[in-house]
């Protein structure tokens, strides 16, 4: 009877829980979600996606939405919108040779071949980018696999491996299934050499003054030959070259000696009557308006780029293509062309340039859109302040002029006020409003210009608020292997303009090469583009400005001579110290620079070799220029102060060396760059350095991979003087004054995710907390408080060791989702993080560069100096007005009461 009574209730409870399960799951996820409001997305940040320099491209004419399918040198497969150039979908493959794209074929499906033995053959949906099939292939002959050639013909994947001077190995596969269509064919080709070109299905070589072409897919051997003398003028041995036609030519053909175009039609070589207009011209054959056209494009020095076309049959020029555009496209290369086959000559040309920019052009040279793919390889970045408005500049100039009488200052004051009144009347509603200059500093100095130096030598000026490109300057001779950027004068010193210098190497000679420009306008100034006569060892800027507020540029060459720009600033050089580090030998040398009355002379003062023989310098971190110390020390629980070791000359060197016992050893050395004294060192056995290190204030942090524990670790170091201060307050620090060693605190933590870049937040006065910024390989930018990385954290602190703000030690660092500065905006292949201070002490500006670019603001100590966006301004005004009315009302009532009491 008891079971009969409870059974219906239990079943009813199960049915009720089954109907409520979705509600339970929903309400449980609310507490686990960490989100931002929808209106905050993109308000203070932006992301730009890139694909890199394009290697292969084809128009997708099958899908409903027309696109351009591209494969890039960054191992990226992507689809670009035909009208806007935006990325529709994108796949980022492995780095290095494992993800190298060997083939791109677009029909109803997109086919790619990636890798370098083994190879991966994949099929993709052109509309969505979804993977449809995949199969792998490994070649037995790995010696010649690097010369492999691929193409797709009639849904058959053809693979050809040349053995130069012997034969050609041709294999055909089913493109979807991967099975072999037959045995591998070995075609005799003793005439083959490294100068041969593939124009599917023909393989063409120039050998013994004869041009030979072989059809690789024909069942019968078809060998086409023609004497070179019938094609070009040959005097003796042919020393020219062959190159295939660009832009997915409709008819197989090649260009010989950069002069003549040769087509392969009807089993014979056909020489076109039209020559190349320029030896550097890019040419292809397209079908436009029911006729075959030879399309050429090349760059005309100082005039722009030229587009021309000639009919293959008649040789006549096609007037629709004849144009000379003033736009500068350096070394244009035709990637692919799509033309209307009926009616008029209407074409779209996708053109690549030497500065990694890609343009979609019309047949008349009109630019539809362009993409600056050089920004996928940023090697250096610098935040530059904007100038103040003309009115503010006039006020600053007025107070800078100290000379003159009181009446002269009074006249200047009246003139400034007149200008302010005129500006106010100009903005009156009845008057026509003047267009504001966007390149003006805002009140909180949040609006800046980011100067970006790319790997190809192109320099950009970018608006940090919108990500819009303001100007660009291309220097093809700039080698950016070890480029450095110096802001020598800011825009706050009116009427002087800002000056920025890029120091690198010359591409051909390897000597020093400096580019000085105005970062606001992008124009060359001062030294402009200057080629030096010697190789450089180190470069820095003088900390003392000259009369024009310009910081001089100091260059140390390989002969240990010092060059100063401008030369008039040489007398200002006094007690300047520089260091030179060699990455391959881990050798660091220190120099002292001083003006001897005629020139600046450098003396080598110290030298140290870290890690012994075979060591390599993996990372080098110095204190950021102009950084301020937050506080002189830390308050302890016993009310004493633990003073920081405030040495501005410290340098962290992370050395990676091989060891016969422990395989790999990582050594972190903290040394004084002025005196060469080694402050402290730490060794990690069976570990490999990652090349990521930072230094700020009195702390250091570096990352390494522990092979012993098979995990990623981050080590931190802090230096303290102790409870007694070594120098009186306000005294300048000297590396040569004392011989005492600071106290060292060190600790290591487990980082649960691999990192690709690291940086430290920077503020104007360093009053806010320090946060460590980590760009993870997963595409997330994590913001970790330094309190989590504190070396003084103890595992089980005693009552005396417990300190406010000091957390107990935990070996693994937490990576909470709300610490992601880029929330759900994933970044692909992040390479570097750049931080800069703003006018708000609470706010730090952060830029992440890599294959994608992301900009945001972070507030390590929250926005304590800024009101929230949802602050109730109207409510506070109403409350203040209410208080004001109540105050006067109370005052009147109190006076009436006092009058009545006086009459009693």
NORVENVEN-V200149 format. One record per pair of residues at least 4 apart in sequence whose C-alpha atoms are under 6 Angstrom apart, sorted by the first residue. I is the first residue (numbers start at 0). J is the second residue. Records with the same first field share a line. If there is no record, write none. Layout:
I = J / J
This chain:
2 = 6
16 = 20
33 = 817
41 = 45
43 = 855
44 = 854 / 855
45 = 853 / 854
46 = 852 / 853
47 = 851 / 852
48 = 851
49 = 375 / 850 / 851
50 = 75
51 = 71 / 73 / 372 / 375
52 = 71 / 72 / 355 / 372
53 = 70 / 71
54 = 70 / 71 / 72
55 = 69 / 70
56 = 68 / 69 / 334
57 = 67 / 68 / 335
58 = 67
59 = 65 / 66 / 67
60 = 65
62 = 126
65 = 81
66 = 79 / 80 / 81
67 = 78 / 79
68 = 77 / 78
69 = 76 / 77
70 = 75 / 76
71 = 75
74 = 92 / 98 / 99
75 = 90 / 91 / 92
76 = 89 / 90
77 = 88 / 89
78 = 86 / 87 / 88
79 = 84 / 85 / 86 / 87
80 = 84 / 85
92 = 98
93 = 97 / 98
94 = 98
96 = 114 / 115
97 = 114
98 = 113 / 114
99 = 113 / 114
100 = 112 / 113
101 = 112 / 113
102 = 111 / 112
103 = 110 / 111
104 = 109 / 110
105 = 109
108 = 123 / 124 / 125
109 = 122 / 123 / 125
110 = 121 / 122
111 = 120 / 121
112 = 119 / 120
113 = 118 / 119
114 = 118
116 = 137
117 = 136 / 137
118 = 135 / 136
119 = 134 / 135
120 = 133 / 134
121 = 132 / 133
122 = 131 / 132
123 = 128 / 129 / 130 / 131
124 = 128 / 129
147 = 159 / 160
148 = 158 / 159
149 = 157 / 158
150 = 157
151 = 155 / 156 / 157
155 = 172 / 173 / 174
156 = 171 / 172 / 174
157 = 170 / 171
158 = 169 / 170
159 = 168 / 169
160 = 167 / 168
161 = 167
162 = 166 / 167
163 = 191 / 192
164 = 189 / 190 / 191
165 = 188 / 189
166 = 186 / 187 / 188
167 = 185 / 186
168 = 184 / 185
169 = 183 / 184
170 = 183
171 = 180
172 = 177 / 178 / 179 / 180
173 = 177 / 178
190 = 206
195 = 203 / 204
196 = 203
197 = 202
198 = 251
200 = 214 / 215
201 = 212 / 213 / 214
202 = 212 / 213
203 = 211 / 212
204 = 210 / 211
205 = 209 / 210
208 = 227
209 = 225 / 226 / 227
210 = 224 / 225
211 = 223 / 224
212 = 222 / 223
213 = 221 / 222
214 = 221
223 = 267
228 = 232 / 233
233 = 237
239 = 256
240 = 256
241 = 254 / 255
242 = 253 / 254
243 = 253
244 = 253 / 282 / 283
245 = 282 / 283 / 333
246 = 283 / 333 / 334 / 335
247 = 335
248 = 283 / 284
249 = 284 / 285
251 = 263
252 = 261 / 262 / 263
253 = 260 / 261
254 = 259 / 260
255 = 259
257 = 278
258 = 274 / 275
259 = 274
260 = 271
261 = 269 / 270
262 = 268 / 269
263 = 267 / 268
280 = 296 / 297
281 = 295 / 296 / 332
282 = 294 / 295
283 = 293 / 294
284 = 292 / 293
285 = 291 / 292
286 = 290 / 291
287 = 338 / 339 / 340 / 344
288 = 340 / 341 / 342 / 343 / 344
289 = 340 / 341
291 = 311
292 = 309 / 310 / 311
293 = 308 / 309
294 = 308
295 = 306 / 307
296 = 305 / 306
297 = 304 / 305 / 331
298 = 304
299 = 303 / 304
302 = 325
303 = 324 / 325 / 326 / 327
304 = 323 / 324
305 = 322 / 323
306 = 321 / 322
307 = 320 / 321
308 = 316 / 317 / 320
309 = 314 / 315 / 316 / 317
310 = 314 / 315
320 = 362 / 363
322 = 363
328 = 352
329 = 352 / 353
330 = 352 / 353
331 = 351 / 352
332 = 350 / 351
333 = 350
334 = 349 / 350
335 = 349
336 = 347 / 348
337 = 346 / 347
338 = 345 / 346
339 = 345
346 = 361 / 362
347 = 360 / 361
348 = 359 / 360
349 = 358 / 359
350 = 357 / 358
351 = 357
352 = 356
355 = 372 / 373
356 = 370 / 371 / 372
357 = 369 / 370
358 = 369
359 = 367 / 368
360 = 364 / 365 / 366 / 367
361 = 365
375 = 849 / 850
376 = 453 / 454
377 = 452 / 453
378 = 452 / 453
379 = 451 / 452
380 = 450 / 451
381 = 449 / 450
382 = 448 / 449
383 = 447 / 448
384 = 447
385 = 439 / 440 / 447 / 490
386 = 439 / 440 / 490 / 491
387 = 439 / 440
388 = 439
392 = 493
403 = 407
426 = 432
440 = 444
443 = 838 / 839
444 = 837 / 838
445 = 837
447 = 463
448 = 461 / 462 / 463
449 = 460 / 461
450 = 459 / 460
451 = 458 / 459
452 = 458
453 = 457
454 = 479
456 = 474 / 475 / 477
457 = 472 / 473 / 474
458 = 471 / 472
459 = 470 / 471
460 = 468 / 469 / 470
461 = 466 / 467 / 468 / 469
462 = 466 / 467
470 = 521
476 = 505 / 506
477 = 505 / 506
478 = 504 / 505 / 506
479 = 503
482 = 502 / 503
483 = 501 / 502
484 = 500 / 501
485 = 499 / 500
486 = 499
487 = 498 / 499 / 549 / 550
488 = 497 / 498 / 549
489 = 497
490 = 496 / 497
497 = 517
498 = 516 / 517
499 = 515 / 516
500 = 514 / 515
501 = 513 / 514
502 = 513
503 = 512
504 = 509 / 510 / 511 / 512
505 = 509 / 510 / 512
510 = 533 / 534
511 = 531 / 534 / 535
512 = 529 / 530 / 531
513 = 528 / 529
514 = 527 / 528
515 = 523 / 524 / 526 / 527
516 = 522 / 523 / 524
517 = 521 / 522
523 = 527
534 = 556 / 557
535 = 555 / 556 / 557
536 = 555 / 556 / 557
537 = 555
538 = 553 / 554
539 = 553
540 = 551 / 552 / 553
541 = 550 / 551
544 = 548 / 549 / 550
545 = 549
551 = 564
552 = 563 / 564
553 = 562 / 563
554 = 561 / 562
555 = 559 / 560 / 561
556 = 560
570 = 594
572 = 593 / 594
573 = 593
574 = 593
575 = 591 / 592
576 = 590 / 591 / 673
577 = 589 / 590
578 = 588 / 589 / 590
579 = 587 / 588
580 = 586 / 587
581 = 585 / 586
582 = 615 / 616
583 = 615
584 = 614 / 615
585 = 608 / 609 / 614 / 615 / 616
586 = 607 / 608
587 = 606 / 607
588 = 605 / 606
589 = 603 / 604 / 605
590 = 602 / 603 / 604
591 = 601 / 602
592 = 600 / 601
593 = 599 / 600
594 = 598 / 599
605 = 675
610 = 614
614 = 655 / 656
615 = 654 / 655
616 = 654
617 = 653 / 654 / 690
618 = 652 / 653 / 690
619 = 651 / 652
620 = 650 / 651 / 692 / 693 / 694
621 = 650 / 694
622 = 694 / 695
627 = 765
628 = 696
629 = 765 / 766
631 = 642 / 643
632 = 641 / 642 / 643
633 = 640 / 641
634 = 640
635 = 639 / 640
636 = 802
640 = 722
641 = 721 / 722
642 = 719 / 720 / 721 / 722
643 = 719 / 720
644 = 718 / 719 / 720
648 = 671 / 672
649 = 670 / 671 / 672
650 = 669 / 670
651 = 668 / 669
652 = 667 / 668
653 = 666 / 667
654 = 665 / 666
655 = 665 / 688
656 = 663 / 664
657 = 662 / 663
658 = 662 / 663
661 = 684 / 685
662 = 685
663 = 685 / 686
664 = 683 / 684 / 685 / 686
665 = 682 / 683 / 686 / 687 / 688
666 = 681 / 682
667 = 680 / 681
668 = 680
669 = 678 / 679
670 = 676 / 677 / 678
671 = 675 / 676
685 = 706 / 707
686 = 704 / 705 / 706
687 = 703 / 704
688 = 703
689 = 702 / 703
691 = 701 / 702
692 = 700 / 701
693 = 699 / 700
694 = 699
697 = 717 / 718
698 = 716 / 717
699 = 715 / 716
700 = 714 / 715
701 = 713 / 714
702 = 712 / 713
703 = 712
704 = 710 / 711
705 = 709 / 710
711 = 750
712 = 748 / 749 / 750
713 = 747 / 748
714 = 746 / 747
715 = 745 / 746
716 = 744 / 745
717 = 743 / 744
718 = 741 / 742 / 743
719 = 741 / 742
720 = 741
744 = 790
745 = 790
746 = 790
748 = 810 / 811
749 = 810 / 811 / 812
750 = 812
753 = 775
754 = 774 / 775 / 776
755 = 774 / 775 / 776 / 830
756 = 773 / 774 / 830 / 831
757 = 772 / 773
758 = 772 / 832
759 = 770 / 771 / 772
760 = 769 / 770 / 834
761 = 835 / 836 / 843
762 = 836 / 840 / 843
763 = 836 / 840
767 = 860
768 = 859 / 860
769 = 785
770 = 783 / 784 / 785
771 = 782 / 783
772 = 781 / 782
773 = 780 / 781
774 = 779 / 780
775 = 779
778 = 825 / 826 / 827
780 = 819 / 820
781 = 818 / 819
782 = 818
792 = 806 / 807 / 808
793 = 807 / 808
794 = 807 / 808
796 = 800 / 801
826 = 851
827 = 850 / 851
828 = 849 / 850
829 = 848 / 849
830 = 848 / 849
831 = 847 / 848
832 = 846 / 847
833 = 845 / 846
834 = 844 / 845
835 = 843 / 844
836 = 843
841 = 858 / 862
842 = 857 / 858
843 = 856 / 857
844 = 856
845 = 854 / 855 / 856
846 = 853 / 854
847 = 852 / 853
848 = 852
858 = 862
882 = 886
885 = 889
889 = 893
